[in-house]
Amino acid sequence: MAAKSEWPELMGKPAEQARQQIGADFPEITVHVVPEDSMVTMDFNEQRVRLFVKDGKVVREPRRG
């Protein structure tokens, strides 16, 4: 079974709740919470998930990378 790579169910959820859920399911992943319009590097990192947030809520589908 392939590891989960996307979390559409976390859209609109509070950032801290989303971070905790991903961390509980995959403790090896580093979760970064960033403002929705932040500039970020384009490198792919299987052990990273970025949570793009606005007003404390997830506004883009979280995914590995």
N, C-alpha and C positions, 0 to 999 in steps of 0.2 A: 504494500500500500504506500503510495506516495505521501510525503509530508504535506500538510496543508500549506498553501502559499498565499491565500487571499481570505479576507474576513469581511464580506459584504454585510453581514449581520451587525457589524459594529458602526455602520454609518449612522450619524446622528446621536451616538452615545457619548457620554462624558469621556474626555480623554483619559482620565485616570482609571476609569472602569475598563476601557478598552486596553490600556497598557497592562493592567493587572490580569485580564483574561488571557491575553496573548502570552504573557510571562508565565502564567499558571500552566498553560497547555504546552509551552515550548520554552523552558527555562534557559536554553542555550541561545535564544534570540535576544539581541539588544533592541529595545524599543526606544525610538527618538520621537519626542513630541515637538512639532515645529509649527509656526504660524502658516496658514494656508498659502500665502504668496511668497514664502521663503525661497531663496536660491539654495539649491542643494547640489552636491556632486552627482554626476550621472553614472558613476561606477556601480556595478552590480555586486551586492554582498548578500549571499544566501542567509546569513545570520543577522540581518538587520530588517526591521520594519519601521517605516516612518509613519507617524500619525499626523496628518495635516489637520489643523484645528482652527476654528473660528469661534470666538466666544465660548471657549472651553469644550466645544463639541467636534467630533470627527466629521470632516466635510469631504474627504476623498476615501475611496475604498482602501483600507490598509492591505498591503501586500509585501511579501518578501522582496528584498532587493536593495 
